[in-house]
């Protein structure tokens, strides 16, 4: 009986993730005719429009990764996933996948965009080696006017999110895992 409950909860969480994602992509990562890089550039422009102060991170960081769309869904057990582009000195150098899981009081689904800035080359290199994980203590700042001026790096990274769509109620604990693939 316990296994049936677990399978049911995981199935509902997977359905939530599927419901969050209304764009279809082909094997090359194109969504609506746009490459991953075009999606990432559009997303970065949206971050700059939401908070021009984010330019200080773009200009001064060793690199960054842009996730144009992260989809999240949950019913007690939650999960999220997204594909991104990794930049070093302003040039696309690779791709990253983001996945995560959480457990706790949570229900709903949402999508958002995320950018992670790496303070030093060493921080970026750790990320590029793959299998990077952020624990539940890592927090993201919602990109809005003035937010970048108040934010700084924590453990070598600064994380921003914007464009949240959907409804998610949660009091949960979880983490994010990232993988890197060179271009």
DOKEDO-611616 format. One record per residue: residue number from 0; residue in three letters; x, y, z of N, C-alpha, C, O, CB in turn. Coordinates in nm, 3 decimals, decimal comma. Glycine has a CB too. Layout:
// residues N
   num   residuo      n.c1      n.c2      n.c3     ca.c1     ca.c2     ca.c3      c.c1      c.c2      c.c3      o.c1      o.c2      o.c3     cb.c1     cb.c2     cb.c3
   NUM       ALA         X         Y         Z         X         Y         Z         X         Y         Z         X         Y         Z         X         Y         Z
...
END
This chain:
// residues 183
   num   residuo      n.c1      n.c2      n.c3     ca.c1     ca.c2     ca.c3      c.c1      c.c2      c.c3      o.c1      o.c2      o.c3     cb.c1     cb.c2     cb.c3
     0       UNK     0,082    -0,119     0,000     0,000     0,000     0,000     0,087     0,126     0,000     0,057     0,223    -0,069    -0,094     0,000     0,121
     1       UNK     0,195     0,123     0,079     0,286     0,237     0,086     0,349     0,264    -0,051     0,361     0,380    -0,092     0,396     0,213     0,191
     2       UNK     0,389     0,157    -0,123     0,448     0,174    -0,255     0,349     0,233    -0,354     0,387     0,314    -0,439     0,500     0,041    -0,308
     3       UNK     0,222     0,194    -0,345     0,119     0,248    -0,432     0,103     0,398    -0,408     0,088     0,474    -0,504    -0,015     0,175    -0,410
     4       UNK     0,106     0,440    -0,282     0,095     0,582    -0,250     0,214     0,658    -0,307     0,197     0,765    -0,366     0,087     0,603    -0,097
     5       UNK     0,334     0,604    -0,291     0,454     0,669    -0,343     0,448     0,683    -0,494     0,478     0,789    -0,548     0,579     0,590    -0,303
     6       UNK     0,409     0,577    -0,563     0,397     0,582    -0,709     0,292     0,685    -0,750     0,312     0,757    -0,848     0,362     0,443    -0,765
     7       UNK     0,182     0,692    -0,679     0,076     0,788    -0,711     0,125     0,931    -0,696     0,101     1,015    -0,782    -0,047     0,765    -0,622
     8       UNK     0,193     0,957    -0,586     0,244     1,092    -0,562     0,346     1,130    -0,669     0,341     1,242    -0,721     0,307     1,101    -0,421
     9       UNK     0,438     1,040    -0,701     0,537     1,070    -0,804     0,473     1,091    -0,940     0,517     1,176    -1,017     0,640     0,957    -0,812
    10       UNK     0,369     1,015    -0,970     0,298     1,032    -1,097     0,230     1,167    -1,105     0,234     1,233    -1,209     0,194     0,921    -1,115
    11       UNK     0,170     1,209    -0,996     0,102     1,339    -0,994     0,205     1,451    -1,008     0,180     1,549    -1,078     0,020     1,357    -0,863
    12       UNK     0,320     1,438    -0,942     0,426     1,539    -0,955     0,475     1,545    -1,099     0,499     1,654    -1,152     0,543     1,507    -0,860
    13       UNK     0,491     1,429    -1,163     0,535     1,427    -1,303     0,431     1,492    -1,393     0,466     1,563    -1,487     0,562     1,283    -1,349
    14       UNK     0,304     1,470    -1,365     0,198     1,535    -1,441     0,204     1,685    -1,424     0,181     1,760    -1,519     0,061     1,482    -1,398
    15       UNK     0,235     1,730    -1,304     0,249     1,874    -1,279     0,361     1,934    -1,362     0,346     2,043    -1,416     0,275     1,900    -1,132
    16       UNK     0,473     1,863    -1,372     0,584     1,911    -1,454     0,544     1,916    -1,600     0,577     2,012    -1,670     0,706     1,822    -1,436
    17       UNK     0,474     1,814    -1,646     0,429     1,811    -1,784     0,333     1,925    -1,812     0,340     1,987    -1,918     0,363     1,677    -1,817
    18       UNK     0,244     1,952    -1,719     0,147     2,060    -1,737     0,215     2,196    -1,742     0,167     2,286    -1,811     0,043     2,058    -1,625
    19       UNK     0,326     2,211    -1,670     0,399     2,338    -1,670     0,460     2,367    -1,806     0,470     2,483    -1,846     0,507     2,337    -1,564
    20       UNK     0,500     2,264    -1,877     0,572     2,281    -2,002     0,476     2,276    -2,119     0,428     2,169    -2,157     0,678     2,174    -2,017
    21       UNK     0,447     2,394    -2,178     0,354     2,399    -2,289     0,424     2,424    -2,421     0,359     2,438    -2,525     0,250     2,506    -2,265
    22       UNK     0,556     2,429    -2,419     0,633     2,448    -2,542     0,698     2,317    -2,579     0,750     2,246    -2,492     0,738     2,561    -2,525
    23       UNK     0,696     2,285    -2,706     0,761     2,162    -2,748     0,896     2,195    -2,811     0,911     2,297    -2,878     0,673     2,083    -2,848
    24       UNK     0,993     2,109    -2,787     1,125     2,130    -2,844     1,165     2,007    -2,924     1,118     1,896    -2,897     1,231     2,161    -2,734
    25       UNK     1,252     2,028    -3,023     1,302     1,915    -3,098     1,434     1,869    -3,037     1,477     1,924    -2,935     1,320     1,952    -3,248
    26       UNK     1,499     1,769    -3,097     1,621     1,712    -3,040     1,736     1,812    -3,032     1,825     1,793    -2,949     1,664     1,594    -3,121
    27       UNK     1,736     1,915    -3,113     1,844     2,015    -3,110     1,821     2,119    -3,002     1,904     2,208    -2,982     1,857     2,082    -3,245
    28       UNK     1,709     2,109    -2,932     1,680     2,206    -2,827     1,602     2,326    -2,876     1,578     2,419    -2,799     1,806     2,252    -2,764
    29       UNK     1,562     2,327    -3,004     1,487     2,440    -3,058     1,345     2,441    -3,004     1,278     2,338    -3,001     1,486     2,435    -3,212
    30       UNK     1,301     2,557    -2,962     1,163     2,579    -2,919     1,107     2,690    -3,006     1,165     2,798    -3,013     1,155     2,615    -2,765
    31       UNK     0,996     2,663    -3,071     0,932     2,762    -3,159     1,033     2,821    -3,258     1,030     2,941    -3,286     0,868     2,874    -3,075
    32       UNK     1,121     2,735    -3,311     1,217     2,780    -3,412     1,339     2,852    -3,358     1,423     2,895    -3,437     1,149     2,868    -3,506
    33       UNK     1,351     2,866    -3,227     1,465     2,936    -3,167     1,566     2,835    -3,113     1,528     2,733    -3,055     1,419     3,031    -3,055
    34       UNK     1,696     2,863    -3,132     1,800     2,778    -3,075     1,808     2,804    -2,925     1,751     2,901    -2,874     1,938     2,804    -3,144
    35       UNK     1,877     2,716    -2,855     1,898     2,736    -2,710     1,966     2,870    -2,684     1,930     2,942    -2,591     1,982     2,621    -2,650
    36       UNK     2,065     2,902    -2,767     2,138     3,027    -2,749     2,046     3,147    -2,767     2,055     3,244    -2,691     2,255     3,035    -2,846
    37       UNK     1,958     3,143    -2,868     1,863     3,253    -2,889     1,768     3,266    -2,770     1,737     3,377    -2,727     1,782     3,232    -3,019
    38       UNK     1,721     3,153    -2,719     1,634     3,156    -2,602     1,707     3,216    -2,482     1,651     3,297    -2,408     1,584     3,014    -2,568
    39       UNK     1,833     3,176    -2,464     1,911     3,227    -2,351     1,934     3,378    -2,365     1,924     3,451    -2,267     2,046     3,154    -2,342
    40       UNK     1,966     3,425    -2,486     1,987     3,568    -2,508     1,858     3,647    -2,481     1,863     3,753    -2,419     2,037     3,595    -2,652
    41       UNK     1,745     3,596    -2,527     1,616     3,661    -2,499     1,590     3,667    -2,348     1,542     3,767    -2,296     1,500     3,586    -2,570
    42       UNK     1,622     3,558    -2,281     1,602     3,552    -2,136     1,692     3,653    -2,065     1,647     3,721    -1,973     1,630     3,410    -2,083
    43       UNK     1,816     3,663    -2,107     1,909     3,760    -2,047     1,859     3,902    -2,068     1,871     3,986    -1,979     2,050     3,743    -2,105
    44       UNK     1,805     3,931    -2,187     1,747     4,063    -2,212     1,629     4,090    -2,117     1,613     4,202    -2,069     1,700     4,075    -2,359
    45       UNK     1,548     3,988    -2,091     1,434     4,004    -1,999     1,484     4,033    -1,857     1,425     4,115    -1,786     1,345     3,877    -1,999
    46       UNK     1,592     3,966    -1,816     1,650     3,994    -1,684     1,699     4,138    -1,677     1,676     4,207    -1,578     1,766     3,897    -1,654
    47       UNK     1,769     4,184    -1,784     1,819     4,322    -1,786     1,704     4,422    -1,783     1,714     4,526    -1,718     1,905     4,344    -1,911
    48       UNK     1,594     4,392    -1,852     1,478     4,482    -1,852     1,415     4,487    -1,713     1,370     4,593    -1,669     1,374     4,437    -1,956
    49       UNK     1,412     4,373    -1,644     1,354     4,369    -1,509     1,442     4,441    -1,409     1,392     4,502    -1,315     1,333     4,225    -1,465
    50       UNK     1,574     4,434    -1,428     1,668     4,498    -1,336     1,799     4,529    -1,408     1,886     4,442    -1,418     1,694     4,408    -1,212
    51       UNK     1,815     4,653    -1,458     1,938     4,690    -1,529     2,064     4,670    -1,444     2,174     4,657    -1,499     1,930     4,834    -1,574
    52       UNK     2,051     4,668    -1,313     2,166     4,648    -1,224     2,231     4,512    -1,239     2,342     4,490    -1,190     2,124     4,668    -1,082
    53       UNK     2,162     4,420    -1,305     2,218     4,286    -1,325     2,340     4,289    -1,417     2,418     4,194    -1,421     2,111     4,192    -1,382
    54       UNK     2,355     4,399    -1,491     2,472     4,415    -1,578     2,603     4,402    -1,502     2,703     4,355    -1,557     2,467     4,551    -1,648
    55       UNK     2,605     4,444    -1,375     2,730     4,434    -1,298     2,772     4,288    -1,281     2,891     4,259    -1,276     2,714     4,501    -1,159
    56       UNK     2,675     4,196    -1,272     2,708     4,054    -1,263     2,754     4,002    -1,399     2,849     3,924    -1,408     2,587     3,974    -1,213
    57       UNK     2,685     4,044    -1,505     2,721     3,999    -1,640     2,863     4,044    -1,674     2,941     3,966    -1,728     2,620     4,055    -1,743
    58       UNK     2,895     4,168    -1,643     3,026     4,224    -1,679     3,140     4,174    -1,590     3,253     4,161    -1,637     3,020     4,375    -1,673
    59       UNK     3,112     4,147    -1,462     3,219     4,117    -1,367     3,232     3,971    -1,328     3,329     3,934    -1,262     3,198     4,195    -1,245
    60       UNK     3,137     3,885    -1,369     3,145     3,745    -1,330     3,239     3,670    -1,425     3,263     3,712    -1,538     3,005     3,680    -1,330
    61       UNK     3,292     3,558    -1,377     3,376     3,473    -1,461     3,292     3,404    -1,567     3,343     3,367    -1,673     3,451     3,368    -1,375
    62       UNK     3,166     3,386    -1,539     3,074     3,322    -1,632     2,937     3,310    -1,570     2,915     3,346    -1,455     3,126     3,184    -1,673
    63       UNK     2,845     3,258    -1,649     2,708     3,242    -1,600     2,637     3,137    -1,684     2,679     3,103    -1,794     2,632     3,376    -1,604
    64       UNK     2,529     3,087    -1,628     2,444     2,991    -1,699     2,302     3,046    -1,698     2,252     3,090    -1,595     2,451     2,848    -1,634
    65       UNK     2,237     3,043    -1,815     2,102     3,096    -1,832     2,007     2,980    -1,861     2,027     2,905    -1,956     2,096     3,202    -1,947
    66       UNK     1,905     2,966    -1,777     1,800     2,867    -1,798     1,674     2,943    -1,838     1,607     3,001    -1,753     1,775     2,780    -1,668
    67       UNK     1,641     2,944    -1,969     1,525     3,020    -2,015     1,393     2,973    -1,954     1,303     3,054    -1,930     1,515     3,013    -2,164
    68       UNK     1,380     2,843    -1,929     1,255     2,792    -1,874     1,283     2,674    -1,782     1,338     2,572    -1,824     1,158     2,751    -1,987
    69       UNK     1,244     2,691    -1,657     1,249     2,584    -1,559     1,105     2,554    -1,522     1,030     2,643    -1,484     1,336     2,622    -1,432
    70       UNK     1,066     2,428    -1,534     0,930     2,387    -1,502     0,931     2,310    -1,370     1,016     2,224    -1,348     0,869     2,300    -1,615
    71       UNK     0,834     2,341    -1,284     0,826     2,279    -1,153     0,683     2,235    -1,126     0,589     2,307    -1,158     0,874     2,377    -1,043
    72       UNK     0,668     2,119    -1,067     0,537     2,069    -1,029     0,548     1,987    -0,902     0,651     1,924    -0,877     0,475     1,986    -1,141
    73       UNK     0,442     1,988    -0,821     0,450     1,914    -0,696     0,314     1,884    -0,637     0,217     1,958    -0,654     0,532     1,991    -0,596
    74       UNK     0,310     1,774    -0,568     0,202     1,737    -0,477     0,270     1,654    -0,369     0,288     1,534    -0,387     0,082     1,657    -0,550
    75       UNK     0,309     1,716    -0,261     0,390     1,662    -0,153     0,533     1,639    -0,203     0,626     1,699    -0,149     0,329     1,531    -0,098
    76       UNK     0,553     1,554    -0,303     0,682     1,534    -0,366     0,686     1,622    -0,490     0,591     1,624    -0,568     0,707     1,383    -0,402
    77       UNK     0,794     1,696    -0,507     0,802     1,786    -0,622     0,927     1,761    -0,704     1,021     1,696    -0,660     0,799     1,929    -0,576
    78       UNK     0,924     1,815    -0,824     1,039     1,805    -0,911     1,042     1,920    -1,007     0,939     1,982    -1,033     1,038     1,673    -0,986
    79       UNK     1,159     1,951    -1,061     1,172     2,057    -1,159     1,288     2,025    -1,252     1,378     1,948    -1,218     1,193     2,194    -1,090
    80       UNK     1,283     2,085    -1,369     1,386     2,058    -1,470     1,394     2,175    -1,567     1,298     2,249    -1,586     1,356     1,927    -1,545
    81       UNK     1,512     2,191    -1,629     1,531     2,294    -1,730     1,663     2,272    -1,804     1,751     2,202    -1,756     1,529     2,433    -1,666
    82       UNK     1,674     2,333    -1,921     1,794     2,327    -2,003     1,850     2,468    -2,017     1,775     2,563    -2,035     1,765     2,265    -2,142
    83       UNK     1,983     2,481    -2,008     2,042     2,613    -2,015     2,168     2,619    -2,099     2,217     2,518    -2,149     2,073     2,661    -1,879
    84       UNK     2,219     2,741    -2,114     2,340     2,768    -2,190     2,442     2,829    -2,094     2,410     2,919    -2,016     2,311     2,864    -2,312
    85       UNK     2,566     2,780    -2,100     2,674     2,828    -2,013     2,760     2,925    -2,093     2,799     2,898    -2,206     2,759     2,708    -1,959
    86       UNK     2,789     3,040    -2,031     2,869     3,145    -2,093     2,996     3,169    -2,011     2,996     3,164    -1,888     2,788     3,277    -2,105
    87       UNK     3,104     3,194    -2,084     3,230     3,234    -2,023     3,281     3,354    -2,102     3,294     3,347    -2,224     3,335     3,116    -2,020
    88       UNK     3,310     3,463    -2,032     3,350     3,589    -2,096     3,253     3,629    -2,207     3,294     3,680    -2,311     3,492     3,575    -2,153
    89       UNK     3,124     3,608    -2,184     3,020     3,649    -2,278     2,997     3,557    -2,395     2,910     3,583    -2,478     3,052     3,782    -2,329
    90       UNK     3,074     3,449    -2,406     3,062     3,356    -2,518     3,002     3,224    -2,469     3,039     3,173    -2,363     3,200     3,332    -2,584
    91       UNK     2,908     3,169    -2,547     2,849     3,039    -2,514     2,956     2,931    -2,527     3,017     2,916    -2,632     2,726     3,007    -2,606
    92       UNK     2,979     2,855    -2,418     3,081     2,751    -2,419     3,024     2,611    -2,397     3,095     2,512    -2,414     3,185     2,780    -2,313
    93       UNK     2,896     2,603    -2,359     2,839     2,472    -2,332     2,694     2,479    -2,291     2,630     2,584    -2,295     2,918     2,402    -2,225
    94       UNK     2,644     2,363    -2,251     2,504     2,350    -2,211     2,496     2,288    -2,072     2,587     2,219    -2,028     2,426     2,264    -2,313
    95       UNK     2,387     2,315    -2,006     2,366     2,260    -1,873     2,222     2,213    -1,859     2,130     2,270    -1,918     2,399     2,365    -1,764
    96       UNK     2,205     2,108    -1,782     2,070     2,066    -1,743     2,056     2,087    -1,594     2,151     2,070    -1,518     2,043     1,916    -1,782
    97       UNK     1,938     2,124    -1,554     1,905     2,147    -1,414     1,795     2,050    -1,379     1,699     2,033    -1,455     1,861     2,297    -1,387
    98       UNK     1,806     1,985    -1,266     1,698     1,901    -1,215     1,696     1,916    -1,065     1,796     1,949    -1,002     1,716     1,752    -1,258
    99       UNK     1,582     1,890    -1,009     1,571     1,902    -0,865     1,452     1,825    -0,812     1,361     1,787    -0,886     1,561     2,046    -0,824
   100       UNK     1,456     1,804    -0,684     1,347     1,735    -0,617     1,330     1,794    -0,478     1,425     1,847    -0,420     1,373     1,582    -0,609
   101       UNK     1,210     1,785    -0,428     1,182     1,835    -0,295     1,071     1,752    -0,233     0,997     1,682    -0,302     1,143     1,984    -0,298
   102       UNK     1,061     1,761    -0,104     0,953     1,693    -0,031     0,908     1,785     0,080     0,989     1,853     0,144     1,000     1,554     0,025
   103       UNK     0,778     1,787     0,103     0,722     1,873     0,208     0,582     1,916     0,171     0,520     1,860     0,080     0,810     1,995     0,231
   104       UNK     0,533     2,015     0,240     0,399     2,067     0,214     0,404     2,154     0,090     0,446     2,269     0,096     0,345     2,148     0,336
   105       UNK     0,361     2,098    -0,024     0,367     2,170    -0,151     0,264     2,114    -0,248     0,234     1,995    -0,248     0,509     2,163    -0,211
   106       UNK     0,212     2,204    -0,330     0,118     2,164    -0,435     0,117     2,270    -0,544     0,126     2,389    -0,514    -0,026     2,144    -0,376
   107       UNK     0,108     2,229    -0,669     0,096     2,324    -0,779     0,199     2,303    -0,887     0,267     2,201    -0,893     0,106     2,463    -0,728
   108       UNK     0,209     2,403    -0,973     0,303     2,399    -1,083     0,338     2,541    -1,124     0,256     2,632    -1,112     0,246     2,320    -1,202
   109       UNK     0,458     2,560    -1,173     0,501     2,692    -1,218     0,617     2,678    -1,314     0,682     2,574    -1,321     0,540     2,781    -1,099
   110       UNK     0,642     2,784    -1,388     0,761     2,794    -1,471     0,830     2,926    -1,438     0,765     3,022    -1,397     0,726     2,786    -1,624
   111       UNK     0,960     2,930    -1,455     1,036     3,052    -1,431     1,167     3,043    -1,508     1,202     2,937    -1,559     1,061     3,074    -1,280
   112       UNK     1,238     3,154    -1,515     1,372     3,159    -1,575     1,473     3,180    -1,463     1,442     3,241    -1,361     1,383     3,274    -1,683
   113       UNK     1,592     3,127    -1,484     1,695     3,136    -1,380     1,830     3,166    -1,444     1,864     3,112    -1,549     1,702     3,005    -1,299
   114       UNK     1,907     3,253    -1,378     2,045     3,281    -1,419     2,133     3,264    -1,296     2,102     3,314    -1,188     2,059     3,425    -1,480
   115       UNK     2,244     3,192    -1,315     2,340     3,171    -1,207     2,473     3,232    -1,252     2,526     3,196    -1,357     2,357     3,017    -1,174
   116       UNK     2,524     3,325    -1,173     2,652     3,390    -1,201     2,760     3,329    -1,113     2,737     3,299    -0,996     2,642     3,544    -1,178
   117       UNK     2,879     3,311    -1,171     2,993     3,255    -1,100     3,096     3,365    -1,079     3,142     3,428    -1,174     3,055     3,135    -1,178
   118       UNK     3,132     3,388    -0,954     3,220     3,499    -0,918     3,359     3,486    -0,979     3,409     3,580    -1,040     3,231     3,509    -0,767
   119       UNK     3,420     3,371    -0,962     3,558     3,350    -1,007     3,566     3,236    -1,108     3,475     3,154    -1,119     3,649     3,322    -0,887
   120       UNK     3,677     3,233    -1,180     3,699     3,124    -1,276     3,696     2,989    -1,205     3,645     2,891    -1,261     3,834     3,142    -1,349
   121       UNK     3,748     2,982    -1,084     3,748     2,856    -1,008     3,605     2,808    -0,983     3,577     2,689    -0,992     3,824     2,872    -0,874
   122       UNK     3,514     2,901    -0,951     3,374     2,865    -0,927     3,310     2,811    -1,055     3,236     2,713    -1,052     3,295     2,987    -0,876
   123       UNK     3,340     2,876    -1,168     3,288     2,832    -1,296     3,345     2,695    -1,333     3,272     2,609    -1,383     3,322     2,934    -1,406
   124       UNK     3,473     2,673    -1,310     3,536     2,546    -1,343     3,478     2,431    -1,261     3,460     2,321    -1,313     3,688     2,554    -1,321
   125       UNK     3,447     2,456    -1,135     3,382     2,354    -1,052     3,248     2,316    -1,115     3,213     2,198    -1,123     3,361     2,404    -0,906
   126       UNK     3,173     2,416    -1,160     3,044     2,391    -1,225     3,063     2,311    -1,354     2,989     2,216    -1,379     2,972     2,525    -1,255
   127       UNK     3,162     2,349    -1,435     3,184     2,284    -1,563     3,232     2,140    -1,549     3,217     2,061    -1,641     3,284     2,363    -1,644
   128       UNK     3,290     2,105    -1,435     3,331     1,966    -1,413     3,209     1,875    -1,401     3,222     1,753    -1,410     3,418     1,955    -1,288
   129       UNK     3,093     1,933    -1,380     2,969     1,856    -1,380     2,926     1,808    -1,243     3,001     1,811    -1,146     2,984     1,739    -1,468
   130       UNK     2,801     1,764    -1,241     2,740     1,710    -1,120     2,742     1,806    -1,002     2,759     1,764    -0,888     2,808     1,583    -1,082
   131       UNK     2,727     1,934    -1,030     2,720     2,036    -0,925     2,583     2,030    -0,859     2,482     2,008    -0,925     2,747     2,178    -0,984
   132       UNK     2,581     2,048    -0,728     2,455     2,050    -0,654     2,450     2,173    -0,565     2,551     2,210    -0,504     2,437     1,921    -0,571
   133       UNK     2,332     2,235    -0,558     2,307     2,342    -0,463     2,212     2,287    -0,358     2,113     2,222    -0,391     2,248     2,471    -0,532
   134       UNK     2,244     2,313    -0,232     2,157     2,261    -0,128     2,041     2,354    -0,102     2,029     2,460    -0,164     2,235     2,237    -0,001
   135       UNK     1,955     2,315    -0,010     1,835     2,392     0,021     1,867     2,530     0,077     1,780     2,617     0,078     1,749     2,316     0,119
   136       UNK     1,990     2,552     0,124     2,026     2,681     0,182     2,055     2,787     0,076     2,055     2,906     0,108     2,146     2,664     0,272
   137       UNK     2,080     2,745    -0,049     2,107     2,839    -0,157     1,977     2,911    -0,192     1,875     2,846    -0,213     2,167     2,767    -0,282
   138       UNK     1,981     3,042    -0,197     1,857     3,114    -0,226     1,872     3,195    -0,353     1,981     3,239    -0,390     1,819     3,205    -0,109
   139       UNK     1,759     3,214    -0,419     1,755     3,292    -0,542     1,688     3,426    -0,513     1,602     3,436    -0,425     1,680     3,216    -0,655
   140       UNK     1,728     3,528    -0,588     1,669     3,660    -0,576     1,579     3,682    -0,697     1,619     3,656    -0,810     1,779     3,771    -0,566
   141       UNK     1,458     3,730    -0,672     1,368     3,760    -0,782     1,419     3,887    -0,850     1,437     3,990    -0,786     1,219     3,778    -0,733
   142       UNK     1,442     3,877    -0,981     1,494     3,991    -1,057     1,386     4,096    -1,074     1,289     4,076    -1,147     1,547     3,945    -1,194
   143       UNK     1,404     4,208    -1,007     1,316     4,324    -1,021     1,402     4,445    -0,997     1,512     4,434    -0,942     1,193     4,318    -0,922
   144       UNK     1,355     4,560    -1,035     1,435     4,681    -1,027     1,498     4,698    -0,889     1,429     4,701    -0,787     1,350     4,802    -1,060
   145       UNK     1,631     4,710    -0,887     1,704     4,733    -0,763     1,752     4,607    -0,693     1,834     4,615    -0,602     1,621     4,810    -0,671
   146       UNK     1,702     4,490    -0,732     1,738     4,367    -0,662     1,886     4,334    -0,678     1,949     4,288    -0,583     1,654     4,251    -0,713
   147       UNK     1,942     4,356    -0,796     2,082     4,323    -0,820     2,175     4,407    -0,734     2,281     4,360    -0,692     2,117     4,343    -0,968
   148       UNK     2,137     4,530    -0,708     2,221     4,618    -0,626     2,231     4,566    -0,482     2,331     4,590    -0,414     2,165     4,761    -0,626
   149       UNK     2,128     4,496    -0,437     2,125     4,445    -0,299     2,180     4,303    -0,289     2,209     4,257    -0,178     1,984     4,448    -0,246
   150       UNK     2,196     4,234    -0,401     2,241     4,096    -0,400     2,391     4,088    -0,418     2,453     4,176    -0,479     2,170     4,016    -0,510
   151       UNK     2,450     3,983    -0,365     2,591     3,958    -0,384     2,612     3,807    -0,392     2,517     3,729    -0,380     2,676     4,021    -0,270
   152       UNK     2,735     3,766    -0,413     2,766     3,624    -0,425     2,760     3,556    -0,289     2,793     3,615    -0,186     2,904     3,605    -0,488
   153       UNK     2,718     3,431    -0,290     2,719     3,345    -0,173     2,785     3,215    -0,216     2,736     3,148    -0,307     2,575     3,322    -0,114
   154       UNK     2,894     3,178    -0,152     2,969     3,059    -0,188     3,009     3,060    -0,335     3,011     2,956    -0,401     2,887     2,934    -0,158
   155       UNK     3,041     3,180    -0,388     3,091     3,194    -0,524     2,986     3,203    -0,633     3,020     3,211    -0,751     3,177     3,081    -0,554
   156       UNK     2,857     3,203    -0,596     2,751     3,214    -0,696     2,645     3,316    -0,653     2,626     3,341    -0,535     2,685     3,077    -0,720
   157       UNK     2,579     3,373    -0,753     2,462     3,460    -0,730     2,352     3,407    -0,822     2,376     3,386    -0,941     2,494     3,615    -0,758
   158       UNK     2,233     3,386    -0,768     2,123     3,325    -0,843     2,007     3,422    -0,851     1,965     3,480    -0,750     2,079     3,192    -0,777
   159       UNK     1,954     3,440    -0,974     1,839     3,526    -0,997     1,731     3,447    -1,070     1,762     3,362    -1,153     1,878     3,653    -1,078
   160       UNK     1,605     3,475    -1,039     1,492     3,415    -1,112     1,396     3,526    -1,153     1,392     3,632    -1,091     1,419     3,308    -1,025
   161       UNK     1,320     3,501    -1,259     1,220     3,597    -1,305     1,116     3,524    -1,390     1,133     3,408    -1,426     1,286     3,712    -1,386
   162       UNK     1,008     3,594    -1,420     0,906     3,544    -1,512     0,825     3,429    -1,460     0,783     3,343    -1,537     0,969     3,503    -1,636
   163       UNK     0,801     3,426    -1,330     0,724     3,316    -1,274     0,582     3,315    -1,329     0,514     3,418    -1,331     0,723     3,324    -1,121
   164       UNK     0,539     3,197    -1,373     0,404     3,176    -1,420     0,349     3,051    -1,353     0,420     2,952    -1,340     0,398     3,164    -1,576
   165       UNK     0,225     3,057    -1,311     0,164     2,942    -1,244     0,149     2,971    -1,097     0,173     3,083    -1,051     0,248     2,816    -1,266
   166       UNK     0,110     2,871    -1,024     0,088     2,886    -0,881     0,153     2,770    -0,809     0,128     2,654    -0,840    -0,063     2,894    -0,848
   167       UNK     0,235     2,803    -0,713     0,305     2,701    -0,637     0,300     2,740    -0,491     0,348     2,847    -0,454     0,451     2,682    -0,686
   168       UNK     0,245     2,654    -0,408     0,245     2,674    -0,264     0,339     2,570    -0,207     0,320     2,450    -0,228     0,100     2,663    -0,203
   169       UNK     0,441     2,616    -0,133     0,534     2,518    -0,081     0,602     2,561     0,047     0,632     2,679     0,069     0,637     2,487    -0,183
   170       UNK     0,623     2,463     0,131     0,707     2,472     0,248     0,783     2,341     0,247     0,748     2,247     0,319     0,624     2,496     0,384
   171       UNK     0,886     2,334     0,165     0,952     2,207     0,137     1,102     2,224     0,142     1,154     2,335     0,142     0,909     2,153     0,002
   172       UNK     1,171     2,111     0,146     1,316     2,111     0,141     1,360     2,028     0,021     1,302     1,924    -0,009     1,377     2,055     0,274
   173       UNK     1,462     2,076    -0,046     1,511     2,005    -0,164     1,638     2,069    -0,212     1,698     2,150    -0,142     1,405     2,004    -0,277
   174       UNK     1,680     2,032    -0,332     1,802     2,087    -0,387     1,801     2,080    -0,537     1,715     2,015    -0,597     1,922     2,015    -0,331
   175       UNK     1,899     2,147    -0,599     1,913     2,148    -0,744     2,043     2,076    -0,781     2,144     2,088    -0,712     1,912     2,292    -0,799
   176       UNK     2,037     2,003    -0,892     2,155     1,935    -0,944     2,174     1,980    -1,088     2,078     1,994    -1,163     2,141     1,779    -0,935
   177       UNK     2,300     2,002    -1,127     2,333     2,052    -1,259     2,433     1,959    -1,326     2,519     1,901    -1,260     2,388     2,194    -1,251
   178       UNK     2,422     1,947    -1,456     2,521     1,876    -1,537     2,567     1,971    -1,647     2,491     2,058    -1,691     2,462     1,742    -1,597
   179       UNK     2,691     1,955    -1,691     2,749     2,042    -1,793     2,799     1,957    -1,909     2,857     1,851    -1,891     2,864     2,127    -1,735
   180       UNK     2,775     2,008    -2,031     2,826     1,948    -2,153     2,889     2,060    -2,236     2,824     2,161    -2,262     2,713     1,873    -2,234
   181       UNK     3,014     2,042    -2,278     3,081     2,142    -2,361     3,015     2,147    -2,499     2,963     2,047    -2,547     3,233     2,109    -2,375
   182       UNK     3,018     2,263    -2,561     2,963     2,281    -2,697     3,043     2,207    -2,798     3,011     2,210    -2,917     2,958     2,428    -2,736
END
